[in-house]
Amino acid sequence: MINAHFSVAVRGAVSVWRASLTFADALQQLNDPVALGNTLLPEIDRLLQLRSLTCVNVKAYAWNAPFVYLPKVFDHNELSETPTGFLPVPNNEATLAARASAIGCIAVLGSNTVSYGSENDGALFVNLVVIPGESHQSEKSKGSMKGHTDGVWFPIRGERHPWDNRVAPSPDFVCLCALRNPKQVPTTVMPLSEVLAKLTPATVSELGIPQYNIGPQGTFRKRLREIFGSDVIVEDSQLLFWVEGQPWIRYSHSSARTADDELSAASLAMDEFKAACLECASSHPLEPGDIVLVNNRLSLHGRAEVGEEHGEDSRWLLRTYGLDTTDLDADQWHANSRYMLYP
């Protein structure tokens, strides 16, 4: 029941916040997610306490779960036509409620809502929609996505990037807000604990050896090449980390490679990992008004095939990231931004 109680508390707190502001003022507050999160937290906590919970309880739950599914968190009425690109996010009551709700959810987890300057111009929220045309980006927007973690080129929290200490960590949470999903296209989640349970100890050990090459995912690639050069492969990376006794994963089927031949122990271990991910995938068709918080350390996520339909009333999610920024240095942020991380 913790998911349902969390949903009700966030919905109630955002409603109270929205009622006291004009649309323009509410929209302006989205630009400072730290301040907005702090504004929403006391009311969320008060509403949770009416259900014998606190923000501390929810935070502990989320940090140990592969994902948190929150039904009916926000109203999705007064929605414009589905966009046909990552940006811009249209400004209307539905997208306002979704974004404020996401910021509130992430604040409860002890994290900040963040973006990366090297992806989509550093936008805090982006549209996940079908992009018309025949470009590579368009084709990817229509197809399925295998199991991956977001921001795979970036280090996990607590590590430093081998190229530049200013590079911020990958996100702890990937937040998806459903605005439309008429074909019930499911988001898929693969809990790391279930995946590892299907592997031998030898395979698990191979995944934790720094012997893999990792490149950036497509939405980051162009800008990172402009910043760091044409070859942005990070060599001698590991896919599996142990953090305070708990396994964390960093993996993308399209971005992780082995330097050795296809029959090496490292390559075979990655193949076994891929197969186990497929066996452990669970499907979750998001309904309009739902939010899912995917733990980017303890699970992988993807989606089923979306299809060709675009614009009008086709599938539309908003995505943002959550990260515990407590230990970040000042130069890991973009100057004059409360949410944009370097690079």
C-alpha positions in Angstrom: 0.0 0.0 0.0 3.0 2.3 0.3 2.8 3.2 -3.4 -0.9 4.2 -3.2 -0.3 6.3 0.0 2.7 8.0 -1.6 0.6 8.8 -4.7 -2.2 10.4 -2.6 0.2 12.4 -0.6 2.0 13.9 -3.6 -1.2 14.6 -5.4 -2.6 16.4 -2.4 0.5 18.4 -1.8 0.7 19.5 -5.4 -3.0 20.5 -5.4 -2.4 22.7 -2.3 0.6 24.3 -3.9 -1.1 24.9 -7.3 -4.2 26.5 -5.7 -2.2 29.3 -4.3 -0.5 30.4 -7.5 -1.3 31.8 -10.9 -0.4 29.5 -13.9 2.6 31.8 -14.8 3.9 31.8 -11.2 3.5 28.0 -10.8 5.4 27.5 -14.2 8.2 29.8 -13.0 8.7 27.7 -9.9 9.5 24.6 -12.0 12.8 26.4 -12.9 14.1 25.9 -9.3 13.3 22.3 -8.5 15.3 22.4 -5.3 13.1 25.2 -3.9 9.9 23.6 -5.2 10.8 20.3 -3.7 11.4 21.9 -0.3 8.1 23.7 -0.6 6.2 20.5 -1.3 8.0 18.2 1.2 6.2 19.4 4.5 2.7 18.9 3.0 3.7 15.5 1.5 5.0 14.4 4.9 1.9 15.6 6.7 -0.3 13.7 4.4 1.8 10.6 4.7 1.6 10.8 8.5 -2.2 10.6 8.2 -1.5 7.1 6.8 1.1 6.2 9.4 4.0 6.8 7.1 6.7 9.5 6.8 9.0 10.6 4.0 11.8 8.7 5.7 9.8 5.5 5.3 9.1 6.1 1.6 12.8 7.0 1.0 14.0 3.8 2.6 11.5 1.8 0.5 12.5 3.4 -2.8 16.2 3.1 -2.3 15.8 -0.7 -1.9 13.2 -1.3 -4.6 13.8 -1.8 -8.3 11.1 0.7 -9.1 8.2 2.6 -7.4 4.9 2.7 -9.4 2.6 5.5 -8.4 -0.9 5.4 -9.8 -3.0 8.5 -10.6 -0.6 11.0 -9.1 -1.8 13.9 -11.3 -4.7 15.0 -13.5 -4.1 14.7 -17.2 -6.9 16.9 -18.4 -6.4 20.1 -20.5 -3.7 18.3 -22.5 -2.4 19.6 -25.8 -1.6 17.5 -28.9 1.3 15.1 -28.4 4.6 16.8 -29.5 6.9 15.2 -32.2 10.2 15.9 -30.5 12.1 15.8 -27.2 11.6 19.6 -26.9 9.9 21.8 -26.1 7.6 20.5 -23.4 4.2 22.3 -23.9 3.0 24.4 -21.0 -0.5 23.4 -19.9 -2.1 22.3 -16.7 -1.4 18.6 -17.3 2.3 19.0 -18.0 2.6 21.5 -15.1 1.0 19.0 -12.7 3.2 16.1 -14.0 6.4 18.1 -13.6 5.6 19.4 -10.1 4.6 15.9 -9.0 7.8 14.4 -10.3 9.8 17.1 -8.4 7.9 16.3 -5.3 8.4 12.6 -5.6 12.1 12.9 -6.1 12.5 15.3 -3.2 10.9 12.7 -0.9 13.7 10.3 -2.0 16.3 12.8 -0.7 17.3 13.6 -4.2 17.3 16.6 -6.5 15.6 16.7 -9.9 18.5 17.2 -12.3 19.5 17.2 -16.0 22.8 17.0 -17.9 24.0 19.9 -20.1 25.2 17.4 -22.7 21.7 16.0 -23.3 18.8 17.8 -24.9 20.3 21.2 -24.2 20.1 20.5 -20.5 16.3 20.5 -20.4 15.0 19.4 -17.0 12.1 17.5 -18.6 11.8 16.0 -22.1 9.1 14.5 -24.1 9.3 10.7 -24.9 7.3 10.5 -28.1 7.4 9.1 -31.6 9.5 11.4 -33.8 8.3 11.3 -37.4 10.7 10.7 -40.3 13.3 8.1 -41.3 16.3 9.3 -39.2 18.1 7.0 -36.8 16.6 9.0 -33.9 13.1 8.6 -35.4 13.5 4.8 -35.9 14.6 4.5 -32.2 11.6 6.4 -31.0 9.3 3.9 -32.7 11.0 0.7 -31.6 11.4 -1.3 -28.5 14.2 -0.7 -26.0 16.2 -3.4 -24.3 17.3 -3.3 -20.7 19.6 -0.4 -19.9 20.5 2.1 -17.2 20.4 5.8 -18.1 23.5 7.9 -18.4 25.7 4.8 -18.7 28.8 6.8 -19.8 28.7 8.7 -16.5 30.2 7.2 -13.4 28.1 5.8 -10.6 27.7 8.0 -7.6 30.8 7.9 -5.4 33.1 7.3 -8.4 35.0 9.8 -10.5 35.1 9.9 -14.3 38.6 8.9 -15.7 38.6 11.8 -18.2 37.5 14.7 -16.0 36.6 15.0 -12.3 33.9 17.5 -13.2 31.8 14.9 -14.9 28.8 14.3 -12.6 27.4 10.9 -11.7 24.6 9.1 -13.7 21.2 9.5 -12.1 20.0 7.4 -9.2 16.4 7.5 -10.4 14.7 7.8 -13.8 11.3 9.4 -13.5 8.6 8.7 -16.1 5.3 10.6 -16.1 2.6 9.2 -18.3 0.5 11.7 -20.2 -0.9 9.4 -22.9 -0.5 5.7 -23.7 -3.5 4.7 -25.9 -1.9 1.4 -27.1 -0.9 0.4 -23.6 2.8 0.2 -24.5 4.5 -1.2 -21.5 7.6 0.1 -19.7 9.7 -2.9 -18.8 11.8 -3.3 -15.6 14.4 -5.9 -14.9 15.3 -6.1 -11.1 19.0 -6.6 -10.7 18.6 -9.0 -7.8 16.5 -11.3 -10.0 18.9 -11.1 -12.9 22.0 -11.9 -10.8 20.2 -14.8 -9.2 20.1 -16.5 -12.6 23.9 -16.2 -13.1 26.7 -18.3 -11.7 29.2 -16.8 -9.2 31.9 -16.8 -11.9 29.7 -14.8 -14.3 28.8 -12.3 -11.6 32.5 -12.0 -10.8 33.4 -11.2 -14.5 30.8 -8.4 -14.6 32.6 -6.7 -11.7 36.0 -6.7 -13.4 37.1 -3.4 -15.1 37.4 -4.9 -18.6 34.5 -3.4 -20.5 34.4 -0.4 -22.9 31.4 1.9 -22.5 30.3 4.6 -24.9 27.6 7.3 -24.5 24.0 6.7 -25.4 22.6 8.4 -28.4 21.0 11.5 -26.7 24.4 12.4 -25.2 26.8 11.3 -28.0 27.0 14.4 -30.2 27.5 16.9 -27.4 30.0 14.8 -25.6 32.1 14.4 -28.8 32.1 18.2 -29.2 33.4 18.6 -25.6 35.8 15.7 -25.4 36.7 14.7 -28.9 35.5 12.2 -31.5 36.3 9.1 -29.5 34.4 9.1 -26.2 34.8 5.4 -25.3 35.6 4.8 -21.6 37.9 1.8 -21.4 38.4 -0.7 -18.6 35.0 -0.1 -17.0 33.1 -2.6 -14.9 29.4 -3.2 -15.2 28.7 -4.4 -11.7 29.7 -2.5 -8.5 29.3 -3.4 -4.8 28.2 -0.4 -2.8 27.9 -1.0 1.0 27.3 -4.7 0.2 24.6 -4.0 -2.4 25.1 -4.6 -6.1 24.7 -1.6 -8.5 24.5 -2.0 -12.2 25.8 0.2 -15.1 24.9 -1.2 -18.4 23.4 -0.5 -21.9 23.1 -3.2 -24.6 23.9 -0.6 -27.2 26.9 1.1 -25.4 28.8 -1.6 -23.5 31.4 -3.7 -25.4 34.3 -6.0 -24.6 37.8 -5.4 -25.9 38.4 -9.1 -26.3 37.0 -11.6 -28.8 33.4 -12.9 -28.6 34.5 -16.1 -26.8 36.3 -14.4 -24.0 35.1 -14.8 -20.4 34.1 -11.1 -20.3 32.0 -11.4 -23.5 30.3 -14.6 -22.5 29.4 -13.1 -19.1 27.8 -10.1 -20.8 25.8 -12.4 -23.1 24.6 -14.4 -20.1 23.7 -11.1 -18.4 21.6 -10.0 -21.4 19.8 -13.3 -21.6 19.0 -13.2 -17.8 17.6 -9.6 -18.3 15.1 -10.9 -20.9 14.0 -13.6 -18.5 13.4 -11.2 -15.6 11.6 -8.4 -17.5 8.2 -7.4 -16.1 5.8 -5.2 -18.1 4.0 -2.1 -16.8 1.7 -0.2 -19.1 1.5 3.3 -17.6 -1.9 4.9 -17.5 -2.3 8.7 -18.0 -1.6 10.4 -14.6 0.8 7.6 -13.4 4.5 8.1 -12.4 7.1 5.4 -12.2 10.4 6.0 -10.5 12.9 3.5 -11.8 15.9 2.8 -9.5 18.8 3.3 -11.9 21.2 1.4 -9.6 19.1 -1.6 -8.7 17.4 -2.3 -12.0 17.4 -1.9 -15.8 14.5 -0.7 -17.8 13.2 -0.6 -21.4 10.0 -0.7 -23.3 8.0 -2.6 -25.9 7.7 -1.5 -29.5 5.8 1.8 -29.7 4.8 1.9 -33.3 4.4 4.6 -36.1 1.7 6.8 -34.6 2.9 10.3 -33.8 1.4 13.6 -32.8 -2.4 14.0 -32.1 -3.2 11.7 -29.2 -0.3 9.2 -29.5 1.9 8.0 -26.7 3.5 10.7 -24.6 5.7 10.4 -21.5 7.8 13.1 -19.7 11.2 12.0 -18.4 13.5 13.6 -15.8 16.2 12.4 -13.4 16.7 12.2 -9.7 20.2 12.2 -8.0 21.4 12.5 -4.5 23.7 15.6 -5.0 24.9 15.9 -1.4 28.5 15.1 -2.2 28.9 16.8 -5.6 31.5 19.5 -6.0 30.6 23.0 -7.2 32.3 22.4 -10.6 30.1 19.4 -11.3 27.2 21.8 -11.8 26.7 24.2 -14.7 27.2 27.8 -13.6 24.0 29.7 -12.6 21.8 26.5 -12.7 20.0 24.9 -9.9 19.6 21.6 -11.7 21.9 21.2 -14.7 25.0 18.9 -14.2 28.3 18.9 -16.0 29.0 18.2 -18.8 
